[in-house]
Amino acid sequence: MFELNRTWRVKLYGPTTSTKSLCVTAWGMKDGCNTARYYNRDFTHTFCYRVRVNFKLVEAFCIMTIGFMSLGLIMGILAVFHKVSKGATGAVGTFAMVLCIIPWGIVAGMYHQKPCCETNGWNTDNKVTICTGNNTRLGAEDVPPFKTMGKFGAGFGLIVASWAIQVIALVFAFVPF
């Protein structure tokens, strides 16, 4: 989802000999975006509780999206042979498209907003916002948005591309053939 720059890699994990960028995905951190091996799968001591929960939500909704898009593909093929109605296929496709927007929105929100801010006392005059992480290397540092730490990774592009393909598929699903 994100590719962190060298400065934030050192802040999160200390000095390292690796020159690769640190990739943050919904399933953990990888040492370089082109590798399959994960560096750290647990976000407990990396950023903060909110980031961990957000990535668990992204993970869950991505898995559900994959399932419903696969079901939509199978139903689309069956609809070509008039075994399933176009309406049912369109409904599954629309639901998959809505599911795809949720991880997209969560990741985009973490990219543009500070992910570790907790606001206490909403109903009082003493509203306090604290923006710190759980990582002892960060200390009391104000954890910035991910856009300050790096850039979007390939995973985010795949989410956006799958949503766009789903929109095109829904348009063609209702073309008479």
C-alpha positions in Angstrom: 0.0 0.0 0.0 2.8 2.4 0.9 6.5 2.7 0.2 8.4 4.5 3.0 11.5 6.6 2.4 14.9 5.9 4.0 14.4 8.5 6.8 11.3 6.8 8.1 12.7 3.3 7.7 15.6 4.3 10.1 13.1 6.0 12.5 10.9 2.8 12.7 13.6 0.1 12.8 16.9 1.9 13.5 20.0 1.9 11.3 20.1 -0.8 8.7 22.4 -2.0 6.0 19.6 -2.5 3.5 19.2 0.2 0.9 15.8 -1.0 -0.2 12.7 1.0 0.6 10.3 -0.3 3.3 6.9 -1.4 1.9 3.9 -1.2 4.2 1.1 -3.5 3.1 -2.1 -4.6 4.8 -0.4 -7.9 5.7 2.8 -6.4 7.1 6.1 -4.7 6.1 8.4 -5.9 3.4 12.1 -5.2 2.9 11.7 -3.8 -0.6 8.6 -3.7 -2.7 9.7 -6.3 -5.1 10.2 -9.1 -2.6 7.7 -11.7 -1.4 9.3 -12.1 2.1 7.8 -10.0 4.9 10.1 -8.1 7.3 7.5 -7.6 10.0 3.9 -8.8 10.0 2.9 -7.2 13.3 2.1 -3.5 13.5 1.9 -3.6 17.3 5.1 -1.7 18.0 5.4 0.0 14.6 2.9 2.9 14.5 -0.1 2.9 16.8 -3.3 0.9 17.5 -5.4 2.9 15.0 -3.0 2.0 12.1 -3.1 -1.7 13.1 -6.9 -1.7 13.1 -7.1 0.2 9.8 -4.8 -2.4 8.2 -6.9 -5.2 9.6 -10.0 -3.6 8.0 -8.2 -3.2 4.7 -7.1 -6.8 4.8 -10.6 -8.1 5.6 -12.3 -6.0 2.9 -9.7 -6.8 0.3 -10.3 -10.5 0.9 -14.1 -10.0 0.7 -13.7 -8.0 -2.5 -11.6 -10.7 -4.1 -14.2 -13.3 -3.2 -17.1 -11.2 -4.6 -15.3 -10.2 -7.7 -14.5 -13.8 -8.4 -18.1 -14.7 -7.9 -19.1 -11.8 -10.2 -16.7 -13.2 -12.9 -18.2 -16.6 -12.7 -21.7 -15.2 -12.8 -20.7 -13.0 -15.7 -19.5 -16.0 -17.7 -22.7 -17.9 -16.8 -24.8 -14.9 -17.8 -23.2 -15.0 -21.3 -24.6 -18.5 -21.7 -28.0 -17.3 -20.2 -27.6 -19.5 -17.1 -27.8 -16.6 -14.6 -29.7 -13.3 -15.0 -27.9 -10.1 -15.7 -29.6 -8.5 -12.7 -28.1 -10.9 -10.3 -24.7 -10.6 -11.9 -25.0 -6.8 -11.8 -26.0 -6.9 -8.1 -23.0 -9.0 -7.2 -20.7 -6.7 -9.3 -22.1 -3.6 -7.6 -21.7 -5.1 -4.2 -18.1 -6.0 -5.0 -17.5 -2.5 -6.3 -18.8 -1.0 -3.0 -16.6 -3.4 -1.0 -13.6 -2.3 -3.1 -14.2 1.4 -2.2 -13.8 0.7 1.6 -10.0 -0.3 1.6 -9.4 2.3 -1.0 -10.8 5.0 1.3 -9.0 3.8 4.4 -5.6 3.7 2.6 -6.2 7.1 1.0 -7.2 8.5 4.4 -4.0 7.3 6.1 -2.0 8.8 3.2 -3.5 12.2 3.7 -4.2 12.4 7.4 -2.2 11.7 10.5 -2.9 8.1 11.2 -2.0 8.0 14.9 -4.1 10.9 16.2 -6.5 10.1 19.0 -8.9 12.9 20.1 -10.3 12.8 23.7 -13.0 14.9 25.2 -15.2 15.6 22.2 -18.1 16.8 24.3 -16.1 19.1 26.5 -14.1 22.3 26.3 -11.0 20.3 27.0 -10.8 18.5 23.7 -7.2 17.1 23.4 -5.6 15.5 20.3 -2.6 13.3 20.9 -0.6 12.1 17.9 2.0 9.6 19.0 2.8 6.1 18.1 3.7 2.9 20.1 7.2 2.6 18.7 9.8 3.5 21.3 12.1 4.8 18.5 9.5 7.4 17.7 9.0 8.4 21.3 6.6 11.3 21.5 7.1 12.3 17.9 4.0 13.5 16.0 3.5 10.7 13.5 2.8 12.5 10.1 0.6 11.3 7.3 2.1 8.5 5.1 2.5 11.0 2.3 5.3 12.6 4.3 6.9 9.2 5.0 6.9 7.9 1.4 4.5 7.2 -1.4 1.8 4.8 -2.5 2.9 1.3 -3.4 1.6 -1.1 -6.0 -1.1 -2.5 -3.8 -3.0 0.8 -3.8 -2.8 0.9 -7.6 -4.2 -2.6 -7.8 -7.2 -1.6 -5.7 -8.0 1.4 -7.8 -7.5 -0.5 -11.1 -9.8 -3.3 -9.9 -12.5 -0.8 -9.0 -12.2 0.8 -12.5 -12.3 -2.5 -14.2 -15.4 -3.4 -12.2 -17.1 -0.2 -13.3 -16.4 -1.0 -17.0 -17.6 -4.6 -16.5 -20.9 -3.4 -15.0 -21.4 -1.1 -18.0 -20.8 -3.9 -20.4 -22.9 -6.3 -18.3 -26.1 -4.5 -19.4 -25.2 -4.1 -23.0 -27.6 -6.3 -25.1 -25.9 -9.2 -26.8 
